[in-house]
Amino acid sequence: MYINTFKYTPADVDCKLCTEYVKKFGCTACGCPWMAERIEAGVVGYAEVVRQMFPHDKRLMARLEPLIRDFPGMLWKDERHRQRMEGVKIHLGHSKRRDTPAFFAVMFLFTSDEDIYRRAGNCLCRRGAEFDYARLHEISPHDYTLYIAARGIYTNAGGLTTRDLADAEVVDAAALRMIVNALLIARYGCAALDIHERGRKA
């Protein structure tokens, strides 16, 4: 059995090596086509990756800029969040078919605090995410927002829109941070969890 241990380094992802880089003008791409590789190499900050994910929505960016400014140095809500998610990963074991970025994004949301984990943790199964197992009776608006976001990320249907995310009455600030971080995982995989720097200013 061959185990791939290759990991990108900063030298591997130097922008000057990219086909989109022109010596006279610098990067000519509208968005970095190698973001996942640069995240793995540890050269991407939170600001850059969030702004690239929502490049054309000014109303939403007005809510995201405070998240970027106040980035605590990790995507996790707190250390207990990290421990819960790592514990679930160990409990479920590895499954090549199940372990997609979308599944880990759901896991990230459903382990973010004790209440949502108590209500929706049993949705995380060896087969994948089974949302009918969630206990939604008297769920808080915050946790229900996370549930809807997780379901939308996993099924690619019936989730939250960017308009919803831009509306503080629909998605509170704490939920917004968790959802945006889950979307980073859904797009770039668990490597996104290694982002520790806020990154450059706009």
NORVEN-V273036 format. One record per residue. N is the residue number from 1. RES is the residue in one small letter. PHI is phi as a letter, one per 20 degrees, with the letter a starting at -180 (999 if undefined). Layout:
n=N res=RES phi=PHI
n=N res=RES phi=PHI
//
This chain:
n=1 res=m phi=999
n=2 res=y phi=d
n=3 res=i phi=d
n=4 res=n phi=e
n=5 res=t phi=d
n=6 res=f phi=f
n=7 res=k phi=c
n=8 res=y phi=f
n=9 res=t phi=d
n=10 res=p phi=g
n=11 res=a phi=f
n=12 res=d phi=f
n=13 res=v phi=d
n=14 res=d phi=g
n=15 res=c phi=g
n=16 res=k phi=f
n=17 res=l phi=e
n=18 res=c phi=f
n=19 res=t phi=f
n=20 res=e phi=e
n=21 res=y phi=e
n=22 res=v phi=d
n=23 res=k phi=g
n=24 res=k phi=f
n=25 res=f phi=d
n=26 res=g phi=n
n=27 res=c phi=f
n=28 res=t phi=d
n=29 res=a phi=e
n=30 res=c phi=f
n=31 res=g phi=b
n=32 res=c phi=f
n=33 res=p phi=f
n=34 res=w phi=c
n=35 res=m phi=f
n=36 res=a phi=f
n=37 res=e phi=f
n=38 res=r phi=f
n=39 res=i phi=f
n=40 res=e phi=f
n=41 res=a phi=f
n=42 res=g phi=m
n=43 res=v phi=d
n=44 res=v phi=d
n=45 res=g phi=e
n=46 res=y phi=g
n=47 res=a phi=g
n=48 res=e phi=f
n=49 res=v phi=f
n=50 res=v phi=f
n=51 res=r phi=f
n=52 res=q phi=f
n=53 res=m phi=f
n=54 res=f phi=c
n=55 res=p phi=f
n=56 res=h phi=c
n=57 res=d phi=d
n=58 res=k phi=f
n=59 res=r phi=f
n=60 res=l phi=f
n=61 res=m phi=f
n=62 res=a phi=f
n=63 res=r phi=e
n=64 res=l phi=f
n=65 res=e phi=g
n=66 res=p phi=f
n=67 res=l phi=f
n=68 res=i phi=f
n=69 res=r phi=f
n=70 res=d phi=d
n=71 res=f phi=g
n=72 res=p phi=e
n=73 res=g phi=o
n=74 res=m phi=b
n=75 res=l phi=f
n=76 res=w phi=f
n=77 res=k phi=f
n=78 res=d phi=a
n=79 res=e phi=f
n=80 res=r phi=f
n=81 res=h phi=g
n=82 res=r phi=g
n=83 res=q phi=f
n=84 res=r phi=f
n=85 res=m phi=f
n=86 res=e phi=f
n=87 res=g phi=f
n=88 res=v phi=f
n=89 res=k phi=f
n=90 res=i phi=f
n=91 res=h phi=f
n=92 res=l phi=f
n=93 res=g phi=m
n=94 res=h phi=e
n=95 res=s phi=b
n=96 res=k phi=f
n=97 res=r phi=f
n=98 res=r phi=e
n=99 res=d phi=f
n=100 res=t phi=e
n=101 res=p phi=g
n=102 res=a phi=f
n=103 res=f phi=f
n=104 res=f phi=f
n=105 res=a phi=f
n=106 res=v phi=f
n=107 res=m phi=g
n=108 res=f phi=g
n=109 res=l phi=f
n=110 res=f phi=f
n=111 res=t phi=d
n=112 res=s phi=f
n=113 res=d phi=b
n=114 res=e phi=f
n=115 res=d phi=f
n=116 res=i phi=f
n=117 res=y phi=f
n=118 res=r phi=f
n=119 res=r phi=e
n=120 res=a phi=c
n=121 res=g phi=g
n=122 res=n phi=f
n=123 res=c phi=f
n=124 res=l phi=e
n=125 res=c phi=d
n=126 res=r phi=f
n=127 res=r phi=e
n=128 res=g phi=q
n=129 res=a phi=e
n=130 res=e phi=d
n=131 res=f phi=f
n=132 res=d phi=f
n=133 res=y phi=e
n=134 res=a phi=f
n=135 res=r phi=d
n=136 res=l phi=e
n=137 res=h phi=f
n=138 res=e phi=l
n=139 res=i phi=f
n=140 res=s phi=f
n=141 res=p phi=g
n=142 res=h phi=f
n=143 res=d phi=f
n=144 res=y phi=f
n=145 res=t phi=f
n=146 res=l phi=f
n=147 res=y phi=f
n=148 res=i phi=f
n=149 res=a phi=f
n=150 res=a phi=f
n=151 res=r phi=f
n=152 res=g phi=f
n=153 res=i phi=f
n=154 res=y phi=f
n=155 res=t phi=e
n=156 res=n phi=m
n=157 res=a phi=b
n=158 res=g phi=m
n=159 res=g phi=e
n=160 res=l phi=e
n=161 res=t phi=e
n=162 res=t phi=f
n=163 res=r phi=f
n=164 res=d phi=f
n=165 res=l phi=f
n=166 res=a phi=f
n=167 res=d phi=e
n=168 res=a phi=f
n=169 res=e phi=f
n=170 res=v phi=e
n=171 res=v phi=c
n=172 res=d phi=f
n=173 res=a phi=f
n=174 res=a phi=f
n=175 res=a phi=f
n=176 res=l phi=g
n=177 res=r phi=f
n=178 res=m phi=f
n=179 res=i phi=f
n=180 res=v phi=f
n=181 res=n phi=f
n=182 res=a phi=f
n=183 res=l phi=f
n=184 res=l phi=f
n=185 res=i phi=f
n=186 res=a phi=f
n=187 res=r phi=e
n=188 res=y phi=d
n=189 res=g phi=n
n=190 res=c phi=f
n=191 res=a phi=g
n=192 res=a phi=f
n=193 res=l phi=f
n=194 res=d phi=e
n=195 res=i phi=f
n=196 res=h phi=c
n=197 res=e phi=d
n=198 res=r phi=f
n=199 res=g phi=n
n=200 res=r phi=f
n=201 res=k phi=f
n=202 res=a phi=f
//
